[in-house]
Amino acid sequence: MSFAVFADGSANLPKKMLDGISLLPCEYTVDGQPQTYLGDIDNFDAHAFYEGLRSGKLVQTSLLNTHLFLSHFTPILKQGLDIIYISMSSGISGTYQAAVSAARELMEEFGQRFVHIVDSHGCGFGNGLLATMAAALSRKGTDVREAAAALDAEVPHICQYFTVDDLNYLKKTGRVSGVTARIGTVLNIKPILFGDSTGHIVSCNKVRGRKRSIDALVQKYREKHIEAPAPQVCISHGDCRSDAEELAGLVKEVTPDAAITICEHEPFSGAHVGPGMLGLFFRGHER
């Protein structure tokens, strides 16, 4: 490895995709009780977590603070390694700015070392896929500054489209108004959302019914994906495995050789999109 790669629990990566990636913990509370998510999505009890949300439990998340980055990055720099950290979007969390502050402080202390923070403009597999790319570059021996520039250039090509089953979770985080949430619930309106070029979550379509929302995700894949041998496609879900498998089957109809990973959506951002969230992540021409 030519440099160290960091991400955090929000990257949603299963163990099979973590080679060369160190994960930082994410902190949240459930009804006021502190929880630490270390990124072990393979052993995350998604059903229990999303059932808790369905039953009215209150989940609140906290940004990763500067002290956390300092404590994890300093030992790596002392070993003589440079660092690239793939951050969740600056448009949805203060984590990116905290990481930038830590990087600035550390590069002043370790004058010969380089610490780069990539603003993924995404979350879940939206930053997880970039982390896997960073690890691959490190394994190849790519210079850290060259890798940093390549990853920044790759950000606009990581497409992330998702839908939700209950608009009230988006209402709680200010993504939709209370009136929109009520009307949408009554009319069974399902938004198609994505991370835009500034890293904010915005709606790009609205359809009626779950089946049409899944079809709309596939349509985005059909329009945006880059033709490549065995393209990597990731699907995450908020305790709705059958919908995720249906989505995977439809993606396979578009690109039969796609390498598809399906897993539960991690709790850190899952609290904001709720049970029934269904997300599709892939490399595309543009977002």
N, C-alpha and C positions, 0 to 999 in steps of 0.2 A: 504494500500500500504506500503510495507516494504522499498521501495526506490523510488525515482523519476525517471521517464523515459523521456528522451528527444530525439527527432528526428528533422528534419527540413522539409521545403516544398518539398524537392526533394524526400521524402519518398512516395509521391503519394497516401497517404491514404485517402479514403472517410471517412466522419464523422462516419459512422457505425463501422469503425475499429479503431477509435481514443480513445477508452475508456482507461484512464490511461496514455495517451501519450501527452506531451506538445511539440508543434511544434515551432521551431525558424524560423524567416523570412528569405527569400532568396531575394537578390537584383540583379536586372538586368536592362539594358537599352534597349529601342526600339528607334532606330534612335537617340540615344543620350539622350532620355528622361528617367529619372529614374523611375523604377517600383519596387514595393515591393510585393512579393508573400508570403502570410501568410500561405499557405497550404490548402486553401479552395477549393479543387478540385471539390466539388459538384457544386460550383457556378462559376467555371472558364469557361470563354467563349473560349473554345478550337478552335471553328471554326474561330472566329475572329483572334485569335493569329496565327493559322497556315495559314490562308488566308494572313495575313500580311507577313509571311515568303515567301509564294508563290509569292507575289507581289514585293518582293525584299527588304523588311524592314530588317534592320540590328539589330540583337539582340545580346547583349554581356552580359555575366554573370560575377559575382564577387564571390570570395570565402567568406565563413563566417569567419570573423576575430576574433582574440583572445579577443578583447574588447567586442564583442557581447556575447561570452560565459561567460566572467566574469560578465557582467551585468545581465544575466539571471540565472546563477548558484548561485551567491552569496546569494540572498535572500532565496533560497532553503536550502543551507547549514546552514544559520543562524537559520532556523527553526528546525535544527537537523536531516535533512534527507540526506542520501547519494544519489548519482546520477549515472545513466548509460546513456550515450549518444550514439546513433547509428549513425555513420557518413557515409556519402557517401564515395566511394572508395578513398583511398590514391593514387591509380593509375591514377585518372582522375582529382583530385582537391587537392589544398593545405589546404582544410578545415580540414582534419583529423589532420594534424600537428598543425594547429592553436588551435584545440580543446585539443590536448595533452599538448601544452604549457600552456593553461589556467588551465587544470586539475592539472598540476604540481604546478603551482603557488597557486592554491586554497588549495591544500592539505598541502602545507607549512603553509598557513595562518590558515586553520582549521584542526589542527593536528589530531583530532578525527574522521574526516569525510573521506569518500572514494569516489573518482570520477573516473569512468572508461570509457574509450572511445573505442568503438567497431569499428574496421575497417571492414565495411561490404563487402569490395571488390565488391561493386555494387552500383547501383543507382535506383531511382524509387522504385518499389516494392521490388527490391533487398535489400534495406535497410529497407523498410517499413515492410516487413514480420518479420524481426528480431526485429523491434520495438514492434510489436504485441506480439511476444514471450516474450520479456522483460517485458511488461506490465502484461502478464499472470503470470509470475514468481513473480512479485511484489505483485499481488493480492493474491497469494498463501502464501505470507509471507516468501519467500525464502531469505536467507541471501544474501546480495548484492555481496559479493565476490564469493559465490557459483554460483550466477546467472551470474556474469561476466564471469567466467570460462566456464559455460554451453553455453553462447552466442558465445564466441570466438570459441568454438568447433563446433558450429552449422554453422558458416560462410561457410565452404566448401560444405555444403549440400543445400544451397539456390541457386537453378539453375535459370539462367536468360538468355534466348535466345531471340534475336530479329532480325528483318530484317528492311530494309529501302527502301523507294520507289525512292529516289533520292540520288545518291552517292555524289553529290556536297556538301551536308552539312557535310559529313564526310571528304571531301577534305579540307574544310575550317578549320577544327580542326586538320588536319594532320593525320587522321586515314587511309586515302588512298591517293595515289599520284594523281596528276592532270591527268596523262596519264590513270591510272586505272579508274578514274571517267569518263573520256570521252569515253573510250572503253566500259566500263560497261553500260553507258547510251545508246550508239548506239546498243549494243547487248542485251539490256534488262537484264543484269546480276544483280541478287539480292544476296547480301552476307547474310549469316547467322552468326550473331555475338554473342559473349557472354563475360561475365566478367571472366577472367581466375583466377588462384590461386594467382596471384600477384595484382589483381584488375585492370588490364589493359583490354581495349576492343580489342578483336582480332577476326579474322574471322576463323570459323571452317568449312565453306562450302560455295559454290557458286552455284546457280542454275539460270536457265533462266526462267523468268516470275514470276508474282505475285502468281499464283496458286501453283506453285511448291515451292515457298518460304514458303507459309503457310503449305503445306504438310511437308516440312522439319522441321518446328517448332514442328509439331505434332510428327514427328518421334523422335525428341530429347526427347519429353515428354515420349513417349512409351519406349525409351531405359533407361531413367534416373530416372523416378519417383519411389518413394517408395510406395509400396502397403500399404494402410491404409484406415480405414473407413472414408468416406467423406473427401478425401484429399482437402486441400485448394489450389486453383489455381487462380492466378491473371493475368489479361490481360489488358495491357494499349495500347492506340492507339493515333496516331497523326492525329485526324480528319478523321478516316476511320472506322466508327462504323460497317459497314456491314462486313468488313474483320474480325474485332474482333469477331463478332457474328458467322461468319463461323468457325473461329478458335475454339471458345468455343464449337460449335457443334461437331467438330472433336475430341476434348478432351473428350467430353461426350461419344463418341463411345468407347474410350479406358477405361475410368473409369466413368460409368454412374452415380455414386453417388457423383462425384466431386462437391465441393462447389466452384462455379466460381464467381469471382468478375470482372466486366468489367468497366473500366472508362477511361477517357481521360488521355493522358500522360501530366504530369505537364510541365510548361514552362521552368523551370530552366535548365533541361537537354534536354528538347524538342527542344530547339534552336540548339542543336548540332546534332540531328538526323533527324529533319525536319518533314514536313507533310508526312503522309503515314507510319510513324514508327509503327511497330506492335511488341509488346513484350509479352513473355510468362514467368511467374514466378511461381516456385513451389519448393517443397522440394524433393530432389533427393539423390541418393546414392553418387554422386559426380558431379562436374560441367562438 
